[in-house]
Amino acid sequence: MLLNGTGEVIDDYEYPATTEELIAEHGDRTLELPNGTETVEEVLERLESETFDNPEDARFAVYSAVSDKAVGRVGYSDRDPTPLGSPYSPDAVSF
């Protein structure tokens, strides 16, 4: 998900780093998502201000804050039966 080199610049940034520092430095970077794009700034602004001790923490913060544009089909699960009345349920077929 962190395309366009965003993952690499997060990895190469000097830590510890705050949410605000990452936004100031990389906020204009675009994340390509399955259903659109978002900037790092849009994603990180959804979080409270925090200090990241390492790149892994910063990556997980970005992963956890992306919108539903990162989800293939909202409400879809290949493990659970489709709930009754869901707009995603298949059409009924009579045999």
N, CA, C and O atoms as CSV, one atom per row, in Angstrom:
chain,resi,resn,atom,element,x,y,z
A,1,MET,N,N,0.810,-1.188,0.000
A,1,MET,CA,C,0.000,0.000,0.000
A,1,MET,C,C,0.858,1.258,0.000
A,1,MET,O,O,0.463,2.253,-0.608
A,2,LEU,N,N,1.998,1.257,0.646
A,2,LEU,CA,C,2.810,2.472,0.689
A,2,LEU,C,C,3.662,2.574,-0.571
A,2,LEU,O,O,4.871,2.343,-0.546
A,3,LEU,N,N,3.007,2.922,-1.668
A,3,LEU,CA,C,3.688,3.020,-2.944
A,3,LEU,C,C,4.295,4.404,-3.133
A,3,LEU,O,O,4.235,5.258,-2.249
A,4,ASN,N,N,4.873,4.597,-4.297
A,4,ASN,CA,C,5.497,5.872,-4.658
A,4,ASN,C,C,6.655,6.216,-3.733
A,4,ASN,O,O,6.970,7.392,-3.551
A,5,GLY,N,N,7.294,5.208,-3.147
A,5,GLY,CA,C,8.454,5.432,-2.304
A,5,GLY,C,C,8.141,5.902,-0.896
A,5,GLY,O,O,9.063,6.210,-0.141
A,6,THR,N,N,6.878,5.967,-0.517
A,6,THR,CA,C,6.513,6.470,0.810
A,6,THR,C,C,7.080,5.587,1.911
A,6,THR,O,O,7.590,6.093,2.911
A,7,GLY,N,N,6.995,4.270,1.738
A,7,GLY,CA,C,7.538,3.357,2.747
A,7,GLY,C,C,9.017,3.564,2.966
A,7,GLY,O,O,9.499,3.524,4.098
A,8,GLU,N,N,9.744,3.789,1.871
A,8,GLU,CA,C,11.196,3.988,1.983
A,8,GLU,C,C,11.547,5.293,2.692
A,8,GLU,O,O,12.483,5.330,3.491
A,9,VAL,N,N,10.803,6.367,2.407
A,9,VAL,CA,C,11.129,7.627,3.087
A,9,VAL,C,C,10.764,7.564,4.562
A,9,VAL,O,O,11.421,8.196,5.390
A,10,ILE,N,N,9.721,6.808,4.901
A,10,ILE,CA,C,9.400,6.617,6.319
A,10,ILE,C,C,10.521,5.831,6.992
A,10,ILE,O,O,10.933,6.153,8.106
A,11,ASP,N,N,11.008,4.802,6.308
A,11,ASP,CA,C,12.111,4.002,6.863
A,11,ASP,C,C,13.378,4.818,7.037
A,11,ASP,O,O,14.116,4.618,8.002
A,12,ASP,N,N,13.640,5.737,6.116
A,12,ASP,CA,C,14.882,6.515,6.138
A,12,ASP,C,C,14.832,7.738,7.040
A,12,ASP,O,O,15.859,8.376,7.273
A,13,TYR,N,N,13.650,8.074,7.552
A,13,TYR,CA,C,13.512,9.255,8.402
A,13,TYR,C,C,14.218,9.010,9.733
A,13,TYR,O,O,14.342,7.866,10.171
A,14,GLU,N,N,14.678,10.074,10.372
A,14,GLU,CA,C,15.381,9.947,11.649
A,14,GLU,C,C,14.374,9.885,12.801
A,14,GLU,O,O,13.511,10.753,12.929
A,15,TYR,N,N,14.492,8.866,13.621
A,15,TYR,CA,C,13.570,8.644,14.741
A,15,TYR,C,C,14.281,8.834,16.053
A,15,TYR,O,O,15.491,8.620,16.134
A,16,PRO,N,N,13.546,9.242,17.110
A,16,PRO,CA,C,12.104,9.416,17.214
A,16,PRO,C,C,11.612,10.606,16.391
A,16,PRO,O,O,12.337,11.574,16.162
A,17,ALA,N,N,10.351,10.502,15.953
A,17,ALA,CA,C,9.713,11.550,15.154
A,17,ALA,C,C,8.261,11.664,15.587
A,17,ALA,O,O,7.626,10.672,15.944
A,18,THR,N,N,7.747,12.881,15.550
A,18,THR,CA,C,6.351,13.101,15.931
A,18,THR,C,C,5.462,13.027,14.696
A,18,THR,O,O,5.933,13.073,13.560
A,19,THR,N,N,4.180,12.913,14.950
A,19,THR,CA,C,3.198,12.924,13.869
A,19,THR,C,C,3.337,14.210,13.057
A,19,THR,O,O,3.310,14.181,11.827
A,20,GLU,N,N,3.484,15.315,13.741
A,20,GLU,CA,C,3.592,16.611,13.064
A,20,GLU,C,C,4.845,16.699,12.188
A,20,GLU,O,O,4.800,17.268,11.097
A,21,GLU,N,N,5.951,16.144,12.658
A,21,GLU,CA,C,7.188,16.158,11.867
A,21,GLU,C,C,7.023,15.334,10.589
A,21,GLU,O,O,7.461,15.750,9.516
A,22,LEU,N,N,6.397,14.179,10.707
A,22,LEU,CA,C,6.188,13.350,9.517
A,22,LEU,C,C,5.241,14.027,8.531
A,22,LEU,O,O,5.433,13.938,7.318
A,23,ILE,N,N,4.223,14.702,9.051
A,23,ILE,CA,C,3.307,15.436,8.168
A,23,ILE,C,C,4.051,16.569,7.465
A,23,ILE,O,O,3.892,16.762,6.259
A,24,ALA,N,N,4.860,17.318,8.212
A,24,ALA,CA,C,5.592,18.436,7.622
A,24,ALA,C,C,6.565,17.956,6.546
A,24,ALA,O,O,6.719,18.609,5.514
A,25,GLU,N,N,7.216,16.830,6.778
A,25,GLU,CA,C,8.231,16.333,5.855
A,25,GLU,C,C,7.647,15.536,4.689
A,25,GLU,O,O,8.127,15.651,3.562
A,26,HIS,N,N,6.615,14.730,4.949
A,26,HIS,CA,C,6.122,13.802,3.930
A,26,HIS,C,C,4.618,13.881,3.704
A,26,HIS,O,O,4.057,13.015,3.032
A,27,GLY,N,N,3.961,14.881,4.238
A,27,GLY,CA,C,2.509,14.986,4.152
A,27,GLY,C,C,1.954,15.051,2.744
A,27,GLY,O,O,0.810,14.656,2.520
A,28,ASP,N,N,2.729,15.537,1.791
A,28,ASP,CA,C,2.237,15.662,0.423
A,28,ASP,C,C,2.397,14.383,-0.400
A,28,ASP,O,O,1.959,14.333,-1.549
A,29,ARG,N,N,3.014,13.356,0.169
A,29,ARG,CA,C,3.189,12.090,-0.552
A,29,ARG,C,C,1.840,11.397,-0.714
A,29,ARG,O,O,1.016,11.401,0.200
A,30,THR,N,N,1.628,10.810,-1.870
A,30,THR,CA,C,0.360,10.168,-2.186
A,30,THR,C,C,0.441,8.672,-1.943
A,30,THR,O,O,1.404,8.011,-2.330
A,31,LEU,N,N,-0.590,8.155,-1.295
A,31,LEU,CA,C,-0.730,6.720,-1.095
A,31,LEU,C,C,-1.743,6.210,-2.110
A,31,LEU,O,O,-2.885,6.671,-2.140
A,32,GLU,N,N,-1.331,5.270,-2.931
A,32,GLU,CA,C,-2.222,4.660,-3.912
A,32,GLU,C,C,-2.991,3.549,-3.209
A,32,GLU,O,O,-2.394,2.596,-2.708
A,33,LEU,N,N,-4.307,3.671,-3.172
A,33,LEU,CA,C,-5.159,2.702,-2.503
A,33,LEU,C,C,-6.061,2.028,-3.542
A,33,LEU,O,O,-6.249,2.575,-4.629
A,34,PRO,N,N,-6.618,0.865,-3.235
A,34,PRO,CA,C,-7.456,0.171,-4.213
A,34,PRO,C,C,-8.621,1.006,-4.749
A,34,PRO,O,O,-9.027,0.837,-5.899
A,35,ASN,N,N,-9.153,1.891,-3.934
A,35,ASN,CA,C,-10.319,2.682,-4.352
A,35,ASN,C,C,-10.049,4.180,-4.327
A,35,ASN,O,O,-10.934,4.958,-3.974
A,36,GLY,N,N,-8.848,4.592,-4.693
A,36,GLY,CA,C,-8.532,6.007,-4.737
A,36,GLY,C,C,-7.164,6.293,-4.147
A,36,GLY,O,O,-6.318,5.405,-4.049
A,37,THR,N,N,-6.958,7.535,-3.758
A,37,THR,CA,C,-5.686,7.951,-3.175
A,37,THR,C,C,-5.944,8.814,-1.951
A,37,THR,O,O,-7.022,9.386,-1.784
A,38,GLU,N,N,-4.941,8.892,-1.110
A,38,GLU,CA,C,-4.934,9.804,0.039
A,38,GLU,C,C,-3.498,10.268,0.223
A,38,GLU,O,O,-2.560,9.598,-0.206
A,39,THR,N,N,-3.336,11.407,0.855
A,39,THR,CA,C,-1.991,11.861,1.179
A,39,THR,C,C,-1.630,11.389,2.583
A,39,THR,O,O,-2.500,11.053,3.386
A,40,VAL,N,N,-0.343,11.370,2.859
A,40,VAL,CA,C,0.121,11.009,4.199
A,40,VAL,C,C,-0.464,11.977,5.219
A,40,VAL,O,O,-0.809,11.575,6.330
A,41,GLU,N,N,-0.575,13.245,4.851
A,41,GLU,CA,C,-1.154,14.234,5.766
A,41,GLU,C,C,-2.596,13.888,6.106
A,41,GLU,O,O,-2.973,13.921,7.277
A,42,GLU,N,N,-3.415,13.556,5.104
A,42,GLU,CA,C,-4.811,13.205,5.368
A,42,GLU,C,C,-4.907,12.010,6.313
A,42,GLU,O,O,-5.765,11.971,7.195
A,43,VAL,N,N,-4.030,11.050,6.122
A,43,VAL,CA,C,-4.057,9.835,6.933
A,43,VAL,C,C,-3.631,10.132,8.368
A,43,VAL,O,O,-4.336,9.776,9.313
A,44,LEU,N,N,-2.479,10.783,8.534
A,44,LEU,CA,C,-1.942,11.003,9.874
A,44,LEU,C,C,-2.754,12.015,10.682
A,44,LEU,O,O,-2.715,11.990,11.912
A,45,GLU,N,N,-3.491,12.905,10.009
A,45,GLU,CA,C,-4.313,13.862,10.751
A,45,GLU,C,C,-5.488,13.189,11.453
A,45,GLU,O,O,-6.111,13.792,12.327
A,46,ARG,N,N,-5.795,11.960,11.086
A,46,ARG,CA,C,-6.868,11.221,11.769
A,46,ARG,C,C,-6.425,10.720,13.139
A,46,ARG,O,O,-7.255,10.327,13.959
A,47,LEU,N,N,-5.124,10.736,13.385
A,47,LEU,CA,C,-4.572,10.214,14.631
A,47,LEU,C,C,-4.289,11.337,15.607
A,47,LEU,O,O,-4.133,12.496,15.223
A,48,GLU,N,N,-4.228,10.973,16.858
A,48,GLU,CA,C,-3.765,11.927,17.863
A,48,GLU,C,C,-2.262,12.105,17.688
A,48,GLU,O,O,-1.590,11.249,17.113
A,49,SER,N,N,-1.753,13.198,18.176
A,49,SER,CA,C,-0.325,13.447,18.090
A,49,SER,C,C,0.426,12.429,18.943
A,49,SER,O,O,0.081,12.191,20.100
A,50,GLU,N,N,1.451,11.839,18.353
A,50,GLU,CA,C,2.274,10.897,19.103
A,50,GLU,C,C,3.699,10.937,18.584
A,50,GLU,O,O,3.985,11.516,17.536
A,51,THR,N,N,4.574,10.313,19.334
A,51,THR,CA,C,5.971,10.210,18.943
A,51,THR,C,C,6.259,8.767,18.560
A,51,THR,O,O,5.991,7.839,19.324
A,52,PHE,N,N,6.812,8.594,17.362
A,52,PHE,CA,C,7.158,7.263,16.868
A,52,PHE,C,C,8.620,6.998,17.171
A,52,PHE,O,O,9.485,7.812,16.846
A,53,ASP,N,N,8.896,5.867,17.789
A,53,ASP,CA,C,10.266,5.524,18.156
A,53,ASP,C,C,11.057,4.893,17.022
A,53,ASP,O,O,12.288,4.892,17.043
A,54,ASN,N,N,10.355,4.359,16.037
A,54,ASN,CA,C,11.043,3.685,14.932
A,54,ASN,C,C,10.133,3.687,13.705
A,54,ASN,O,O,8.946,3.998,13.805
A,55,PRO,N,N,10.699,3.337,12.543
A,55,PRO,CA,C,9.905,3.348,11.308
A,55,PRO,C,C,8.723,2.384,11.340
A,55,PRO,O,O,7.676,2.671,10.761
A,56,GLU,N,N,8.879,1.258,12.005
A,56,GLU,CA,C,7.786,0.288,12.069
A,56,GLU,C,C,6.553,0.896,12.729
A,56,GLU,O,O,5.436,0.693,12.252
A,57,ASP,N,N,6.741,1.639,13.818
A,57,ASP,CA,C,5.621,2.298,14.491
A,57,ASP,C,C,4.932,3.298,13.563
A,57,ASP,O,O,3.705,3.386,13.540
A,58,ALA,N,N,5.728,4.051,12.800
A,58,ALA,CA,C,5.161,5.035,11.875
A,58,ALA,C,C,4.382,4.343,10.757
A,58,ALA,O,O,3.300,4.798,10.385
A,59,ARG,N,N,4.916,3.260,10.225
A,59,ARG,CA,C,4.216,2.512,9.176
A,59,ARG,C,C,2.891,1.965,9.693
A,59,ARG,O,O,1.869,2.082,9.018
A,60,PHE,N,N,2.900,1.368,10.888
A,60,PHE,CA,C,1.672,0.822,11.451
A,60,PHE,C,C,0.637,1.919,11.679
A,60,PHE,O,O,-0.560,1.686,11.511
A,61,ALA,N,N,1.087,3.106,12.060
A,61,ALA,CA,C,0.159,4.222,12.244
A,61,ALA,C,C,-0.507,4.577,10.921
A,61,ALA,O,O,-1.715,4.809,10.875
A,62,VAL,N,N,0.268,4.620,9.855
A,62,VAL,CA,C,-0.299,4.918,8.539
A,62,VAL,C,C,-1.259,3.811,8.123
A,62,VAL,O,O,-2.363,4.089,7.654
A,63,TYR,N,N,-0.848,2.561,8.291
A,63,TYR,CA,C,-1.722,1.434,7.935
A,63,TYR,C,C,-3.052,1.498,8.682
A,63,TYR,O,O,-4.106,1.230,8.105
A,64,SER,N,N,-3.002,1.850,9.954
A,64,SER,CA,C,-4.215,1.820,10.771
A,64,SER,C,C,-5.138,3.004,10.511
A,64,SER,O,O,-6.312,2.953,10.876
A,65,ALA,N,N,-4.636,4.066,9.888
A,65,ALA,CA,C,-5.436,5.273,9.746
A,65,ALA,C,C,-5.958,5.523,8.336
A,65,ALA,O,O,-6.663,6.508,8.114
A,66,VAL,N,N,-5.632,4.661,7.381
A,66,VAL,CA,C,-6.173,4.884,6.041
A,66,VAL,C,C,-7.688,4.692,6.071
A,66,VAL,O,O,-8.215,3.969,6.916
A,67,SER,N,N,-8.367,5.335,5.158
A,67,SER,CA,C,-9.829,5.264,5.123
A,67,SER,C,C,-10.293,3.973,4.450
A,67,SER,O,O,-9.487,3.096,4.140
A,68,ASP,N,N,-11.581,3.874,4.234
A,68,ASP,CA,C,-12.116,2.684,3.583
A,68,ASP,C,C,-11.760,2.619,2.095
A,68,ASP,O,O,-12.138,1.671,1.407
A,69,LYS,N,N,-11.041,3.616,1.603
A,69,LYS,CA,C,-10.517,3.539,0.236
A,69,LYS,C,C,-9.480,2.417,0.112
A,69,LYS,O,O,-9.163,1.972,-0.991
A,70,ALA,N,N,-8.965,1.973,1.245
A,70,ALA,CA,C,-7.980,0.899,1.250
A,70,ALA,C,C,-8.624,-0.475,1.328
A,70,ALA,O,O,-7.937,-1.495,1.268
A,71,VAL,N,N,-9.939,-0.500,1.462
A,71,VAL,CA,C,-10.664,-1.765,1.589
A,71,VAL,C,C,-11.273,-2.106,0.246
A,71,VAL,O,O,-11.893,-1.255,-0.393
A,72,GLY,N,N,-11.103,-3.339,-0.186
A,72,GLY,CA,C,-11.677,-3.752,-1.460
A,72,GLY,C,C,-13.170,-3.496,-1.513
A,72,GLY,O,O,-13.603,-2.517,-2.120
A,73,ARG,N,N,-13.958,-4.342,-0.899
A,73,ARG,CA,C,-15.404,-4.158,-0.809
A,73,ARG,C,C,-15.743,-3.942,0.650
A,73,ARG,O,O,-15.476,-4.809,1.482
A,74,VAL,N,N,-16.322,-2.812,0.969
A,74,VAL,CA,C,-16.682,-2.502,2.344
A,74,VAL,C,C,-17.704,-3.530,2.827
A,74,VAL,O,O,-18.706,-3.787,2.159
A,75,GLY,N,N,-17.439,-4.106,3.984
A,75,GLY,CA,C,-18.351,-5.077,4.561
A,75,GLY,C,C,-18.152,-6.493,4.059
A,75,GLY,O,O,-18.847,-7.408,4.502
A,76,TYR,N,N,-17.217,-6.691,3.143
A,76,TYR,CA,C,-17.002,-8.022,2.572
A,76,TYR,C,C,-16.124,-8.873,3.467
A,76,TYR,O,O,-15.130,-8.400,4.019
A,77,SER,N,N,-16.499,-10.120,3.603
A,77,SER,CA,C,-15.671,-11.090,4.296
A,77,SER,C,C,-15.848,-12.419,3.595
A,77,SER,O,O,-16.977,-12.841,3.343
A,78,ASP,N,N,-14.758,-13.080,3.279
A,78,ASP,CA,C,-14.868,-14.383,2.651
A,78,ASP,C,C,-14.966,-15.487,3.693
A,78,ASP,O,O,-14.987,-16.668,3.348
A,79,ARG,N,N,-15.025,-15.115,4.947
A,79,ARG,CA,C,-15.081,-16.100,6.027
A,79,ARG,C,C,-16.446,-16.171,6.699
A,79,ARG,O,O,-16.810,-17.204,7.261
A,80,ASP,N,N,-17.183,-15.102,6.645
A,80,ASP,CA,C,-18.471,-15.049,7.319
A,80,ASP,C,C,-19.588,-15.058,6.284
A,80,ASP,O,O,-19.420,-14.521,5.189
A,81,PRO,N,N,-20.732,-15.664,6.617
A,81,PRO,CA,C,-21.863,-15.579,5.687
A,81,PRO,C,C,-22.341,-14.130,5.587
A,81,PRO,O,O,-22.223,-13.362,6.542
A,82,THR,N,N,-22.872,-13.771,4.442
A,82,THR,CA,C,-23.394,-12.423,4.244
A,82,THR,C,C,-24.609,-12.222,5.143
A,82,THR,O,O,-25.523,-13.047,5.125
A,83,PRO,N,N,-24.642,-11.147,5.927
A,83,PRO,CA,C,-25.790,-10.912,6.807
A,83,PRO,C,C,-27.076,-10.701,5.996
A,83,PRO,O,O,-27.038,-10.168,4.887
A,84,LEU,N,N,-28.191,-11.117,6.553
A,84,LEU,CA,C,-29.472,-10.908,5.890
A,84,LEU,C,C,-29.722,-9.425,5.675
A,84,LEU,O,O,-29.462,-8.610,6.561
A,85,GLY,N,N,-30.215,-9.084,4.523
A,85,GLY,CA,C,-30.533,-7.695,4.219
A,85,GLY,C,C,-29.345,-6.869,3.772
A,85,GLY,O,O,-29.498,-5.676,3.511
A,86,SER,N,N,-28.163,-7.463,3.675
A,86,SER,CA,C,-26.978,-6.722,3.252
A,86,SER,C,C,-27.086,-6.367,1.771
A,86,SER,O,O,-27.543,-7.183,0.971
A,87,PRO,N,N,-26.671,-5.163,1.404
A,87,PRO,CA,C,-26.695,-4.809,-0.025
A,87,PRO,C,C,-25.676,-5.621,-0.831
A,87,PRO,O,O,-25.696,-5.591,-2.061
A,88,TYR,N,N,-24.802,-6.334,-0.157
A,88,TYR,CA,C,-23.771,-7.123,-0.833
A,88,TYR,C,C,-24.143,-8.594,-0.971
A,88,TYR,O,O,-23.354,-9.383,-1.491
A,89,SER,N,N,-25.334,-8.973,-0.513
A,89,SER,CA,C,-25.716,-10.371,-0.608
A,89,SER,C,C,-26.027,-10.732,-2.046
A,89,SER,O,O,-26.527,-9.898,-2.802
A,90,PRO,N,N,-25.738,-11.962,-2.432
A,90,PRO,CA,C,-25.999,-12.367,-3.814
A,90,PRO,C,C,-27.503,-12.475,-4.068
A,90,PRO,O,O,-28.304,-12.628,-3.146
A,91,ASP,N,N,-27.851,-12.392,-5.336
A,91,ASP,CA,C,-29.262,-12.547,-5.705
A,91,ASP,C,C,-29.696,-13.971,-5.408
A,91,ASP,O,O,-28.937,-14.918,-5.615
A,92,ALA,N,N,-30.914,-14.116,-4.926
A,92,ALA,CA,C,-31.463,-15.439,-4.629
A,92,ALA,C,C,-31.718,-16.181,-5.934
A,92,ALA,O,O,-32.225,-15.613,-6.901
A,93,VAL,N,N,-31.360,-17.446,-5.942
A,93,VAL,CA,C,-31.564,-18.286,-7.122
A,93,VAL,C,C,-32.417,-19.466,-6.715
A,93,VAL,O,O,-32.140,-20.121,-5.711
A,94,SER,N,N,-33.450,-19.741,-7.486
A,94,SER,CA,C,-34.312,-20.862,-7.196
A,94,SER,C,C,-33.989,-21.989,-8.166
A,94,SER,O,O,-33.866,-21.763,-9.370
A,95,PHE,N,N,-33.850,-23.206,-7.639
A,95,PHE,CA,C,-33.529,-24.350,-8.493
A,95,PHE,C,C,-34.750,-25.149,-8.778
A,95,PHE,O,O,-34.678,-26.155,-9.484
